[in-house]
Every structure is written in C-alpha cells, then in structure tokens.
Amino acid sequence: MVFSLFNATPVEMLEVAGATTELGHHTQYSDEAMLRLAFDAGFDSENAVTIVCIALAESGGHDDSMGYNGPTPGCPLGSIDRGILQINSCYHYEVSDACALNAACSFREAFRISYGGLEYGEWTTYRYRLHLQYEQRVREALARMNDDDWSIDP
C-alpha cells in the first residue's frame, strides 16, 4: 500500500513533517486556565475572552489537537492545524510543532499572529463566528477569576 497524507494518522502526518511524536501529555484546559495563558501571553481581558473562545471552537481546549488540510493554492502539499489554537503548519511554518502543541507557547504565538489581539481573521472559527457560542461561558469564567481576586490584566 502506498503512503498518502490523505489517509495518514495525525502521528504519521507529524512524522512526515519531521516532528516528534512523543507528545508526552494530552491536556484539556479549563476556561480559567486558558484565560490565564492568554493573560500571560499579553492579551487584555476582552481579547483574552476572544482568543479563549477561539481555542474552544478550534480544539475544545485540547493541547494535542491536530487536523489535516488538503492542498490549497497557498499550501499545495496540504498542511496541519496544530494544538490548542490550531496554528497552521504552512501559513505559520515559523511556529514549531513543539510550540504549537504546547498551550502556553501557542497562546504567545497567537498574540503575535493576532497583532496583539487586533486581528483574528486567520482563524476560520472567528471568521464564521463559531467562537461566539462560547462567549457567555468564558465571560463567566473570567468573572469567577475576578471574584477570586486574581490579578487579571497584565
């Protein structure tokens, strides 16, 4: 049988891309934990809510989430969306697999990719407004954090 990325497992796709397949952990982050990662990355409160909603829409908050995309004009060999924020391997080749699959690093890169929380158009779930279904839930998590006297904004 001939190997094809179209029927490859996520681990096989990463191996073809030269990534390590020993991820070592599989974590689903709570809304509060993702908000903390967003603040640590530099997002203010409003944009932290937005990026956490995007993470929930993209990966359900799972740091090991991966999805294969077929060939496109910009990525003729296809690409892999990686990690909690599904950072694309072709359009963001500068983000290593290790970083994309590490939640803290992924949020830092999302801050850079979004120009400091000013532009989220790179995420399909944002463009199609799929992230909005999580907004109330994430705002409630933020309120709980504020009620617990956490220092929220950097």
DRENTORKOL-3810 file (N, C-alpha, C; in nm, 4 decimals):
REM DRENTORKOL-3810
@n.u->0.0846; n.v->-0.1184; n.w->0.0000; ca.u->0.0000; ca.v->0.0000; ca.w->0.0000; c.u->0.0888; c.v->0.1243; c.w->0.0000
@n.u->0.0532; n.v->0.2227; n.w->-0.0798; ca.u->0.1281; ca.v->0.3465; ca.w->-0.0913; c.u->0.0837; c.v->0.4421; c.w->0.0195
@n.u->0.1817; n.v->0.5056; n.w->0.0860; ca.u->0.1515; ca.v->0.6016; ca.w->0.1919; c.u->0.0940; c.v->0.7280; c.w->0.1314
@n.u->-0.0104; n.v->0.7800; n.w->0.1912; ca.u->-0.0704; ca.v->0.9048; ca.w->0.1475; c.u->-0.1081; c.v->0.9870; c.w->0.2697
@n.u->-0.0815; n.v->1.1179; n.w->0.2641; ca.u->-0.1218; ca.v->1.2048; ca.w->0.3743; c.u->-0.2734; c.v->1.2123; c.w->0.3883
@n.u->-0.3462; n.v->1.1795; n.w->0.2813; ca.u->-0.4918; ca.v->1.1881; ca.w->0.2878; c.u->-0.5519; c.v->1.0819; c.w->0.3786
@n.u->-0.4810; n.v->0.9704; n.w->0.4006; ca.u->-0.5344; ca.v->0.8690; ca.w->0.4913; c.u->-0.4394; c.v->0.8421; c.w->0.6075
@n.u->-0.3456; n.v->0.9334; n.w->0.6304; ca.u->-0.2483; ca.v->0.9173; ca.w->0.7384; c.u->-0.3100; c.v->0.9558; c.w->0.8722
@n.u->-0.2587; n.v->0.8950; n.w->0.9769; ca.u->-0.2989; ca.v->0.9334; ca.w->1.1116; c.u->-0.2294; c.v->1.0638; c.w->1.1473
@n.u->-0.2784; n.v->1.1371; n.w->1.2488; ca.u->-0.2094; ca.v->1.2598; ca.w->1.2897; c.u->-0.0624; c.v->1.2352; c.w->1.3260
@n.u->-0.0320; n.v->1.1243; n.w->1.3906; ca.u->0.1066; ca.v->1.0937; ca.w->1.4264; c.u->0.1895; c.v->1.0743; c.w->1.3003
@n.u->0.1361; n.v->1.0028; n.w->1.2010; ca.u->0.2081; ca.v->0.9843; ca.w->1.0750; c.u->0.2304; c.v->1.1172; c.w->1.0044
@n.u->0.1306; n.v->1.2065; n.w->1.0090; ca.u->0.1462; ca.v->1.3372; ca.w->0.9463; c.u->0.2597; c.v->1.4152; c.w->1.0114
@n.u->0.2663; n.v->1.4108; n.w->1.1440; ca.u->0.3740; ca.v->1.4819; ca.w->1.2131; c.u->0.5099; c.v->1.4209; c.w->1.1808
@n.u->0.5148; n.v->1.2878; n.w->1.1710; ca.u->0.6418; ca.v->1.2224; ca.w->1.1385; c.u->0.6895; c.v->1.2642; c.w->0.9998
@n.u->0.5972; n.v->1.2716; n.w->0.9036; ca.u->0.6331; ca.v->1.3151; ca.w->0.7695; c.u->0.6838; c.v->1.4593; c.w->0.7736
@n.u->0.6242; n.v->1.5404; n.w->0.8594; ca.u->0.6657; ca.v->1.6801; ca.w->0.8730; c.u->0.7951; c.v->1.6945; c.w->0.9521
@n.u->0.8459; n.v->1.5839; n.w->1.0048; ca.u->0.9712; ca.v->1.5877; ca.w->1.0800; c.u->0.9534; c.v->1.6205; c.w->1.2261
@n.u->0.8323; n.v->1.6114; n.w->1.2763; ca.u->0.8071; ca.v->1.6454; ca.w->1.4162; c.u->0.8231; c.v->1.5230; c.w->1.5047
@n.u->0.8447; n.v->1.5489; n.w->1.6308; ca.u->0.8474; ca.v->1.4398; ca.w->1.7266; c.u->0.7050; c.v->1.3928; c.w->1.7521
@n.u->0.6874; n.v->1.2650; n.w->1.7730; ca.u->0.5544; ca.v->1.2121; ca.w->1.8011; c.u->0.5385; c.v->1.1763; c.w->1.9476
@n.u->0.6395; n.v->1.2034; n.w->2.0259; ca.u->0.6307; ca.v->1.1770; ca.w->2.1688; c.u->0.5807; c.v->1.3028; c.w->2.2375
@n.u->0.4492; n.v->1.3223; n.w->2.2335; ca.u->0.3906; ca.v->1.4443; ca.w->2.2868; c.u->0.3962; c.v->1.4462; c.w->2.4394
@n.u->0.3858; n.v->1.3314; n.w->2.5027; ca.u->0.4055; ca.v->1.3221; ca.w->2.6456; c.u->0.2868; c.v->1.3621; c.w->2.7305
@n.u->0.1904; n.v->1.4280; n.w->2.6776; ca.u->0.0739; ca.v->1.4679; ca.w->2.7559; c.u->-0.0424; c.v->1.4989; c.w->2.6628
@n.u->-0.1600; n.v->1.4898; n.w->2.7180; ca.u->-0.2816; ca.v->1.5234; ca.w->2.6447; c.u->-0.3704; c.v->1.5945; c.w->2.7453
@n.u->-0.3778; n.v->1.7251; n.w->2.7349; ca.u->-0.4486; ca.v->1.8032; ca.w->2.8338; c.u->-0.5641; c.v->1.8776; c.w->2.7708
@n.u->-0.6784; n.v->1.8725; n.w->2.8388; ca.u->-0.7888; ca.v->1.9605; ca.w->2.8045; c.u->-0.7911; c.v->2.0695; c.w->2.9115
@n.u->-0.7701; n.v->2.1920; n.w->2.8707; ca.u->-0.7579; ca.v->2.3038; ca.w->2.9632; c.u->-0.8948; c.v->2.3577; c.w->3.0014
@n.u->-0.9073; n.v->2.3992; n.w->3.1266; ca.u->-1.0298; ca.v->2.4662; ca.w->3.1720; c.u->-1.0324; c.v->2.6070; c.w->3.1126
@n.u->-1.1496; n.v->2.6668; n.w->3.1137; ca.u->-1.1625; ca.v->2.8039; ca.w->3.0639; c.u->-1.0730; c.v->2.8980; c.w->3.1437
@n.u->-1.0703; n.v->2.8807; n.w->3.2757; ca.u->-0.9876; ca.v->2.9657; ca.w->3.3606; c.u->-0.8387; c.v->2.9484; c.w->3.3286
@n.u->-0.7959; n.v->2.8250; n.w->3.3064; ca.u->-0.6554; ca.v->2.8005; ca.w->3.2739; c.u->-0.6192; c.v->2.8647; c.w->3.1402
@n.u->-0.7092; n.v->2.8564; n.w->3.0424; ca.u->-0.6816; ca.v->2.9200; ca.w->2.9130; c.u->-0.6808; c.v->3.0721; c.w->2.9257
@n.u->-0.7688; n.v->3.1274; n.w->3.0077; ca.u->-0.7657; ca.v->3.2716; ca.w->3.0302; c.u->-0.6323; c.v->3.3130; c.w->3.0911
@n.u->-0.5831; n.v->3.2376; n.w->3.1883; ca.u->-0.4543; ca.v->3.2686; ca.w->3.2493; c.u->-0.3430; c.v->3.2637; c.w->3.1437
@n.u->-0.3449; n.v->3.1627; n.w->3.0564; ca.u->-0.2454; ca.v->3.1539; ca.w->2.9492; c.u->-0.2548; c.v->3.2749; c.w->2.8559
@n.u->-0.3773; n.v->3.3171; n.w->2.8272; ca.u->-0.3971; ca.v->3.4335; ca.w->2.7402; c.u->-0.3416; c.v->3.5595; c.w->2.8056
@n.u->-0.3689; n.v->3.5795; n.w->2.9342; ca.u->-0.3147; ca.v->3.6962; ca.w->3.0041; c.u->-0.1626; c.v->3.6912; c.w->3.0071
@n.u->-0.1089; n.v->3.5732; n.w->3.0371; ca.u->0.0369; ca.v->3.5582; ca.w->3.0416; c.u->0.1008; c.v->3.5886; c.w->2.9061
@n.u->0.0268; n.v->3.5614; n.w->2.7980; ca.u->0.0778; ca.v->3.5874; ca.w->2.6627; c.u->0.0693; c.v->3.7350; c.w->2.6256
@n.u->-0.0092; n.v->3.8126; n.w->2.6997; ca.u->-0.0181; ca.v->3.9556; ca.w->2.6725; c.u->-0.1564; c.v->4.0078; c.w->2.6372
@n.u->-0.2549; n.v->3.9199; n.w->2.6219; ca.u->-0.3904; ca.v->3.9638; ca.w->2.5877; c.u->-0.4528; c.v->4.0403; c.w->2.7037
@n.u->-0.5293; n.v->4.1467; n.w->2.6740; ca.u->-0.6087; ca.v->4.2135; ca.w->2.7762; c.u->-0.7366; c.v->4.1319; c.w->2.7972
@n.u->-0.8199; n.v->4.1747; n.w->2.8910; ca.u->-0.9380; ca.v->4.0954; ca.w->2.9284; c.u->-1.0295; c.v->4.0656; c.w->2.8106
@n.u->-1.0650; n.v->4.1670; n.w->2.7337; ca.u->-1.1585; ca.v->4.1476; ca.w->2.6224; c.u->-1.1012; c.v->4.0529; c.w->2.5178
@n.u->-0.9756; n.v->4.0714; n.w->2.4834; ca.u->-0.9136; ca.v->3.9865; ca.w->2.3828; c.u->-0.8803; c.v->3.8481; c.w->2.4371
@n.u->-0.8594; n.v->3.8366; n.w->2.5671; ca.u->-0.8409; ca.v->3.7042; ca.w->2.6279; c.u->-0.9685; c.v->3.6229; c.w->2.6116
@n.u->-1.0827; n.v->3.6875; n.w->2.6316; ca.u->-1.2111; ca.v->3.6178; ca.w->2.6116; c.u->-1.2207; c.v->3.5705; c.w->2.4673
@n.u->-1.1870; n.v->3.6575; n.w->2.3734; ca.u->-1.1958; ca.v->3.6214; ca.w->2.2314; c.u->-1.1058; c.v->3.5038; c.w->2.1976
@n.u->-0.9789; n.v->3.5088; n.w->2.2386; ca.u->-0.8854; ca.v->3.4016; ca.w->2.1989; c.u->-0.9205; c.v->3.2700; c.w->2.2684
@n.u->-0.9735; n.v->3.2754; n.w->2.3896; ca.u->-1.0151; ca.v->3.1512; ca.w->2.4568; c.u->-1.1383; c.v->3.0940; c.w->2.3866
@n.u->-1.2301; n.v->3.1796; n.w->2.3446; ca.u->-1.3454; ca.v->3.1304; ca.w->2.2672; c.u->-1.2992; c.v->3.0645; c.w->2.1372
@n.u->-1.1982; n.v->3.1231; n.w->2.0737; ca.u->-1.1427; ca.v->3.0639; ca.w->1.9523; c.u->-1.0807; c.v->2.9281; c.w->1.9841
@n.u->-1.0053; n.v->2.9193; n.w->2.0931; ca.u->-0.9435; ca.v->2.7908; ca.w->2.1320; c.u->-1.0499; c.v->2.6843; c.w->2.1556
@n.u->-1.1587; n.v->2.7225; n.w->2.2183; ca.u->-1.2669; ca.v->2.6256; ca.w->2.2426; c.u->-1.3304; c.v->2.5821; c.w->2.1111
@n.u->-1.3517; n.v->2.6763; n.w->2.0209; ca.u->-1.4119; ca.v->2.6421; ca.w->1.8914; c.u->-1.3167; c.v->2.5603; c.w->1.8046
@n.u->-1.1872; n.v->2.5889; n.w->1.8144; ca.u->-1.0881; ca.v->2.5204; ca.w->1.7303; c.u->-1.0547; c.v->2.3801; c.w->1.7804
@n.u->-1.0351; n.v->2.3650; n.w->1.9115; ca.u->-0.9823; ca.v->2.2383; ca.w->1.9634; c.u->-1.0552; c.v->2.1838; c.w->2.0855
@n.u->-1.1553; n.v->2.2558; n.w->2.1333; ca.u->-1.2209; ca.v->2.2146; ca.w->2.2564; c.u->-1.1310; c.v->2.2328; c.w->2.3777
@n.u->-1.0228; n.v->2.3092; n.w->2.3618; ca.u->-0.9294; ca.v->2.3310; ca.w->2.4711; c.u->-0.8256; c.v->2.2212; c.w->2.4860
@n.u->-0.8126; n.v->2.1354; n.w->2.3853; ca.u->-0.7154; ca.v->2.0254; ca.w->2.3887; c.u->-0.5836; c.v->2.0698; c.w->2.3270
@n.u->-0.4741; n.v->2.0498; n.w->2.3997; ca.u->-0.3442; ca.v->2.0951; ca.w->2.3504; c.u->-0.2826; c.v->2.0024; c.w->2.2460
@n.u->-0.3375; n.v->1.8833; n.w->2.2306; ca.u->-0.2813; ca.v->1.7870; ca.w->2.1356; c.u->-0.3668; c.v->1.7707; c.w->2.0098
@n.u->-0.4589; n.v->1.8600; n.w->1.9890; ca.u->-0.5494; ca.v->1.8510; ca.w->1.8753; c.u->-0.4743; c.v->1.8782; c.w->1.7444
@n.u->-0.5019; n.v->1.7972; n.w->1.6424; ca.u->-0.4412; ca.v->1.8160; ca.w->1.5108; c.u->-0.5445; c.v->1.7855; c.w->1.4027
@n.u->-0.5369; n.v->1.8614; n.w->1.2953; ca.u->-0.6255; ca.v->1.8370; ca.w->1.1835; c.u->-0.5526; c.v->1.8593; c.w->1.0526
@n.u->-0.5735; n.v->1.7688; n.w->0.9573; ca.u->-0.5076; ca.v->1.7792; ca.w->0.8271; c.u->-0.5954; c.v->1.8584; c.w->0.7313
@n.u->-0.5321; n.v->1.9470; n.w->0.6552; ca.u->-0.5978; ca.v->2.0238; ca.w->0.5498; c.u->-0.5394; c.v->1.9805; c.w->0.4163
@n.u->-0.6235; n.v->1.9555; n.w->0.3219; ca.u->-0.5771; ca.v->1.9185; ca.w->0.1892; c.u->-0.5075; c.v->2.0342; c.w->0.1198
@n.u->-0.4583; n.v->2.0094; n.w->0.0002; ca.u->-0.3872; ca.v->2.1126; ca.w->-0.0753; c.u->-0.4749; c.v->2.2347; c.w->-0.1035
@n.u->-0.4135; n.v->2.3509; n.w->-0.0968; ca.u->-0.4768; ca.v->2.4782; ca.w->-0.1317; c.u->-0.3783; c.v->2.5542; c.w->-0.2198
@n.u->-0.4220; n.v->2.6612; n.w->-0.2839; ca.u->-0.3267; ca.v->2.7379; ca.w->-0.3653; c.u->-0.2058; c.v->2.7865; c.w->-0.2842
@n.u->-0.2267; n.v->2.8247; n.w->-0.1590; ca.u->-0.1170; ca.v->2.8724; ca.w->-0.0765; c.u->-0.0331; c.v->2.7620; c.w->-0.0150
@n.u->-0.0908; n.v->2.6438; n.w->-0.0029; ca.u->-0.0220; ca.v->2.5286; ca.w->0.0574; c.u->-0.0469; c.v->2.4058; c.w->-0.0298
@n.u->0.0226; n.v->2.3957; n.w->-0.1435; ca.u->-0.0069; ca.v->2.2895; ca.w->-0.2405; c.u->0.0166; c.v->2.1478; c.w->-0.1891
@n.u->0.0923; n.v->2.1312; n.w->-0.0807; ca.u->0.1149; ca.v->1.9986; ca.w->-0.0241; c.u->0.0225; c.v->1.9701; c.w->0.0936
@n.u->-0.0677; n.v->2.0614; n.w->0.1216; ca.u->-0.1546; ca.v->2.0478; ca.w->0.2370; c.u->-0.0857; c.v->2.1017; c.w->0.3616
@n.u->-0.1551; n.v->2.0931; n.w->0.4737; ca.u->-0.0998; ca.v->2.1458; ca.w->0.5980; c.u->-0.1669; c.v->2.0778; c.w->0.7163
@n.u->-0.1122; n.v->2.1053; n.w->0.8335; ca.u->-0.1667; ca.v->2.0503; ca.w->0.9571; c.u->-0.1974; c.v->2.1657; c.w->1.0512
@n.u->-0.3195; n.v->2.1678; n.w->1.1044; ca.u->-0.3554; ca.v->2.2606; ca.w->1.2107; c.u->-0.3177; c.v->2.1933; c.w->1.3416
@n.u->-0.2414; n.v->2.2653; n.w->1.4266; ca.u->-0.1796; ca.v->2.2011; ca.w->1.5421; c.u->-0.2131; c.v->2.2717; c.w->1.6721
@n.u->-0.2445; n.v->2.1909; n.w->1.7735; ca.u->-0.2539; ca.v->2.2397; ca.w->1.9094; c.u->-0.3848; c.v->2.3049; c.w->1.9477
@n.u->-0.3808; n.v->2.3651; n.w->2.0652; ca.u->-0.4991; ca.v->2.4227; ca.w->2.1274; c.u->-0.5607; c.v->2.5335; c.w->2.0430
@n.u->-0.4772; n.v->2.6050; n.w->1.9659; ca.u->-0.5262; ca.v->2.7122; ca.w->1.8801; c.u->-0.5169; c.v->2.6782; c.w->1.7320
@n.u->-0.4872; n.v->2.5518; n.w->1.7011; ca.u->-0.4852; ca.v->2.5029; ca.w->1.5635; c.u->-0.4019; c.v->2.5929; c.w->1.4714
@n.u->-0.2788; n.v->2.6184; n.w->1.5111; ca.u->-0.1874; ca.v->2.7015; ca.w->1.4320; c.u->-0.1415; c.v->2.6217; c.w->1.3109
@n.u->-0.1636; n.v->2.6772; n.w->1.1937; ca.u->-0.1392; ca.v->2.6070; ca.w->1.0687; c.u->0.0097; c.v->2.5940; c.w->1.0377
@n.u->0.0493; n.v->2.4730; n.w->0.9960; ca.u->0.1902; ca.v->2.4420; ca.w->0.9701; c.u->0.2447; c.v->2.5053; c.w->0.8429
@n.u->0.1597; n.v->2.5400; n.w->0.7506; ca.u->0.2050; ca.v->2.6011; ca.w->0.6248; c.u->0.2068; c.v->2.7528; c.w->0.6367
@n.u->0.0953; n.v->2.8097; n.w->0.6748; ca.u->0.0880; ca.v->2.9550; ca.w->0.6830; c.u->0.1678; c.v->3.0104; c.w->0.8005
@n.u->0.1929; n.v->2.9262; n.w->0.8997; ca.u->0.2760; ca.v->2.9667; ca.w->1.0139; c.u->0.3834; c.v->2.8624; c.w->1.0370
@n.u->0.4631; n.v->2.8417; n.w->0.9328; ca.u->0.5753; ca.v->2.7466; ca.w->0.9382; c.u->0.6790; c.v->2.7875; c.w->1.0412
@n.u->0.6807; n.v->2.9156; n.w->1.0777; ca.u->0.7769; ca.v->2.9643; ca.w->1.1767; c.u->0.7450; c.v->2.9160; c.w->1.3180
@n.u->0.6233; n.v->2.8649; n.w->1.3391; ca.u->0.5844; ca.v->2.8104; ca.w->1.4691; c.u->0.6146; c.v->2.6609; c.w->1.4671
@n.u->0.7067; n.v->2.6192; n.w->1.5500; ca.u->0.7446; ca.v->2.4777; ca.w->1.5529; c.u->0.6286; c.v->2.3918; c.w->1.6026
@n.u->0.6329; n.v->2.2636; n.w->1.5697; ca.u->0.5318; ca.v->2.1706; ca.w->1.6209; c.u->0.5360; c.v->2.1678; c.w->1.7732
@n.u->0.6568; n.v->2.1693; n.w->1.8292; ca.u->0.6695; ca.v->2.1657; ca.w->1.9752; c.u->0.5990; c.v->2.2855; c.w->2.0376
@n.u->0.6123; n.v->2.4023; n.w->1.9773; ca.u->0.5459; ca.v->2.5213; ca.w->2.0295; c.u->0.3946; c.v->2.5130; c.w->2.0086
@n.u->0.3524; n.v->2.4762; n.w->1.8890; ca.u->0.2088; ca.v->2.4700; ca.w->1.8594; c.u->0.1367; c.v->2.3708; c.w->1.9500
@n.u->0.2066; n.v->2.2646; n.w->1.9914; ca.u->0.1462; ca.v->2.1624; ca.w->2.0764; c.u->0.1684; c.v->2.1891; c.w->2.2253
@n.u->0.2234; n.v->2.3051; n.w->2.2578; ca.u->0.2411; ca.v->2.3495; ca.w->2.3955; c.u->0.1466; c.v->2.4674; c.w->2.4154
@n.u->0.0521; n.v->2.4549; n.w->2.5057; ca.u->-0.0533; ca.v->2.5563; ca.w->2.5184; c.u->0.0019; c.v->2.6956; c.w->2.5466
@n.u->0.0961; n.v->2.7087; n.w->2.6377; ca.u->0.1492; ca.v->2.8410; ca.w->2.6714; c.u->0.2173; c.v->2.9035; c.w->2.5501
@n.u->0.2977; n.v->2.8260; n.w->2.4801; ca.u->0.3672; ca.v->2.8759; ca.w->2.3609; c.u->0.2665; c.v->2.9103; c.w->2.2515
@n.u->0.1641; n.v->2.8288; n.w->2.2379; ca.u->0.0609; ca.v->2.8513; ca.w->2.1373; c.u->-0.0120; c.v->2.9841; c.w->2.1618
@n.u->-0.0439; n.v->3.0137; n.w->2.2871; ca.u->-0.1088; ca.v->3.1418; ca.w->2.3181; c.u->-0.0141; c.v->3.2593; c.w->2.2919
@n.u->0.1148; n.v->3.2435; n.w->2.3211; ca.u->0.2111; ca.v->3.3501; ca.w->2.2898; c.u->0.2164; c.v->3.3750; c.w->2.1390
@n.u->0.2188; n.v->3.2667; n.w->2.0619; ca.u->0.2212; ca.v->3.2824; ca.w->1.9160; c.u->0.0904; c.v->3.3419; c.w->1.8654
@n.u->-0.0212; n.v->3.3069; n.w->1.9264; ca.u->-0.1499; ca.v->3.3647; ca.w->1.8867; c.u->-0.1515; c.v->3.5152; c.w->1.9113
@n.u->-0.0860; n.v->3.5589; n.w->2.0188; ca.u->-0.0762; ca.v->3.7026; ca.w->2.0458; c.u->0.0002; c.v->3.7708; c.w->1.9326
@n.u->0.1079; n.v->3.7087; n.w->1.8881; ca.u->0.1867; ca.v->3.7635; ca.w->1.7777; c.u->0.1066; c.v->3.7599; c.w->1.6476
@n.u->0.0485; n.v->3.6442; n.w->1.6164; ca.u->-0.0267; ca.v->3.6259; ca.w->1.4917; c.u->-0.1440; c.v->3.7237; c.w->1.4837
@n.u->-0.2069; n.v->3.7511; n.w->1.5977; ca.u->-0.3242; ca.v->3.8405; ca.w->1.6012; c.u->-0.2855; c.v->3.9874; c.w->1.6167
@n.u->-0.1561; n.v->4.0167; n.w->1.6017; ca.u->-0.1069; ca.v->4.1536; ca.w->1.6173; c.u->-0.1480; c.v->4.2122; c.w->1.7527
@n.u->-0.1249; n.v->4.1343; n.w->1.8570; ca.u->-0.1548; ca.v->4.1800; ca.w->1.9920; c.u->-0.3024; c.v->4.1829; c.w->2.0239
@n.u->-0.3792; n.v->4.0962; n.w->1.9584; ca.u->-0.5224; ca.v->4.0906; ca.w->1.9841; c.u->-0.6041; c.v->4.1854; c.w->1.8979
@n.u->-0.5467; n.v->4.2312; n.w->1.7877; ca.u->-0.6173; ca.v->4.3251; ca.w->1.7000; c.u->-0.6842; c.v->4.2591; c.w->1.5807
@n.u->-0.6394; n.v->4.1389; n.w->1.5420; ca.u->-0.6878; ca.v->4.0750; ca.w->1.4192; c.u->-0.6925; c.v->3.9240; c.w->1.4366
@n.u->-0.8108; n.v->3.8668; n.w->1.4230; ca.u->-0.8286; ca.v->3.7222; ca.w->1.4414; c.u->-0.8713; c.v->3.6512; c.w->1.3135
@n.u->-0.8639; n.v->3.7188; n.w->1.1998; ca.u->-0.9110; ca.v->3.6629; ca.w->1.0739; c.u->-0.8396; c.v->3.5367; c.w->1.0287
@n.u->-0.7245; n.v->3.5046; n.w->1.0861; ca.u->-0.6537; ca.v->3.3813; ca.w->1.0490; c.u->-0.7282; c.v->3.2572; c.w->1.0965
@n.u->-0.8161; n.v->3.2715; n.w->1.1940; ca.u->-0.8898; ca.v->3.1571; ca.w->1.2480; c.u->-1.0274; c.v->3.1492; c.w->1.1826
@n.u->-1.0504; n.v->3.0389; n.w->1.1149; ca.u->-1.1776; ca.v->3.0178; ca.w->1.0457; c.u->-1.2946; c.v->3.0263; c.w->1.1420
@n.u->-1.2785; n.v->2.9742; n.w->1.2627; ca.u->-1.3887; ca.v->2.9772; ca.w->1.3599; c.u->-1.4250; c.v->3.1209; c.w->1.3968
@n.u->-1.3295; n.v->3.2117; n.w->1.3888; ca.u->-1.3590; ca.v->3.3535; ca.w->1.4132; c.u->-1.4313; c.v->3.4133; c.w->1.2923
@n.u->-1.3780; n.v->3.3885; n.w->1.1744; ca.u->-1.4396; ca.v->3.4443; ca.w->1.0528; c.u->-1.5846; c.v->3.4011; c.w->1.0380
@n.u->-1.6142; n.v->3.2759; n.w->1.0757; ca.u->-1.7512; ca.v->3.2244; ca.w->1.0638; c.u->-1.8306; c.v->3.2390; c.w->1.1935
@n.u->-1.7709; n.v->3.3106; n.w->1.2903; ca.u->-1.8363; ca.v->3.3450; ca.w->1.4165; c.u->-1.8727; c.v->3.2231; c.w->1.5018
@n.u->-1.8037; n.v->3.1123; n.w->1.4801; ca.u->-1.8305; ca.v->2.9900; ca.w->1.5552; c.u->-1.7823; c.v->3.0001; c.w->1.6999
@n.u->-1.6908; n.v->3.0913; n.w->1.7245; ca.u->-1.6380; ca.v->3.1101; ca.w->1.8601; c.u->-1.7395; c.v->3.1737; c.w->1.9542
@n.u->-1.8385; n.v->3.2435; n.w->1.8977; ca.u->-1.9333; ca.v->3.3181; ca.w->1.9803; c.u->-2.0189; c.v->3.2294; c.w->2.0701
@n.u->-2.0353; n.v->3.1031; n.w->2.0327; ca.u->-2.1162; ca.v->3.0136; ca.w->2.1162; c.u->-2.0541; c.v->2.9914; c.w->2.2543
@n.u->-1.9266; n.v->3.0238; n.w->2.2697; ca.u->-1.8564; ca.v->3.0040; ca.w->2.3965; c.u->-1.8427; c.v->3.1326; c.w->2.4775
@n.u->-1.8867; n.v->3.2449; n.w->2.4237; ca.u->-1.8588; ca.v->3.3734; ca.w->2.4863; c.u->-1.9171; c.v->3.3861; c.w->2.6280
@n.u->-2.0413; n.v->3.3523; n.w->2.6477; ca.u->-2.1013; ca.v->3.3652; ca.w->2.7806; c.u->-2.0269; c.v->3.2783; c.w->2.8813
@n.u->-1.9979; n.v->3.1566; n.w->2.8431; ca.u->-1.9258; ca.v->3.0631; ca.w->2.9298; c.u->-1.7888; c.v->3.1180; c.w->2.9705
@n.u->-1.7154; n.v->3.1742; n.w->2.8751; ca.u->-1.5817; ca.v->3.2262; ca.w->2.9044; c.u->-1.5923; c.v->3.3537; c.w->2.9880
@n.u->-1.6905; n.v->3.4375; n.w->2.9609; ca.u->-1.7103; ca.v->3.5576; ca.w->3.0434; c.u->-1.7437; c.v->3.5190; c.w->3.1877
@n.u->-1.8194; n.v->3.4123; n.w->3.2057; ca.u->-1.8495; ca.v->3.3645; ca.w->3.3414; c.u->-1.7224; c.v->3.3145; c.w->3.4101
@n.u->-1.6365; n.v->3.2484; n.w->3.3364; ca.u->-1.5087; ca.v->3.2031; ca.w->3.3931; c.u->-1.4238; c.v->3.3236; c.w->3.4335
@n.u->-1.4231; n.v->3.4263; n.w->3.3503; ca.u->-1.3490; ca.v->3.5481; ca.w->3.3825; c.u->-1.4058; c.v->3.6136; c.w->3.5083
@n.u->-1.5370; n.v->3.6170; n.w->3.5207; ca.u->-1.5998; ca.v->3.6754; ca.w->3.6394; c.u->-1.5619; c.v->3.5966; c.w->3.7649
@n.u->-1.5580; n.v->3.4641; n.w->3.7533; ca.u->-1.5152; ca.v->3.3821; ca.w->3.8682; c.u->-1.3715; c.v->3.4142; c.w->3.9068
@n.u->-1.2874; n.v->3.4333; n.w->3.8077; ca.u->-1.1486; ca.v->3.4683; ca.w->3.8354; c.u->-1.1410; c.v->3.6037; c.w->3.9051
@n.u->-1.2203; n.v->3.7000; n.w->3.8589; ca.u->-1.2222; ca.v->3.8318; ca.w->3.9220; c.u->-1.2754; c.v->3.8232; c.w->4.0643
@n.u->-1.3771; n.v->3.7392; n.w->4.0849; ca.u->-1.4329; ca.v->3.7211; ca.w->4.2192; c.u->-1.3314; c.v->3.6600; c.w->4.3145
@n.u->-1.2388; n.v->3.5821; n.w->4.2607; ca.u->-1.1357; ca.v->3.5184; ca.w->4.3428; c.u->-1.0157; c.v->3.6101; c.w->4.3640
@n.u->-1.0297; n.v->3.7378; n.w->4.3238; ca.u->-0.9232; ca.v->3.8378; ca.w->4.3400; c.u->-0.7948; c.v->3.8015; c.w->4.2667
@n.u->-0.8087; n.v->3.7382; n.w->4.1507; ca.u->-0.6911; ca.v->3.7124; ca.w->4.0691; c.u->-0.6494; c.v->3.8447; c.w->4.0064
@n.u->-0.5253; n.v->3.8616; n.w->3.9854; ca.u->-0.4772; ca.v->3.9764; ca.w->3.9106; c.u->-0.4925; c.v->3.9407; c.w->3.7629
@n.u->-0.5870; n.v->4.0046; n.w->3.6964; ca.u->-0.6222; ca.v->3.9617; ca.w->3.5615; c.u->-0.5366; c.v->4.0297; c.w->3.4554
@n.u->-0.5504; n.v->4.1581; n.w->3.4383; ca.u->-0.4786; ca.v->4.2242; ca.w->3.3298; c.u->-0.3317; c.v->4.2409; c.w->3.3656
@n.u->-0.2451; n.v->4.2214; n.w->3.2658; ca.u->-0.1020; ca.v->4.2383; ca.w->3.2929; c.u->-0.0672; c.v->4.3819; c.w->3.3291
END
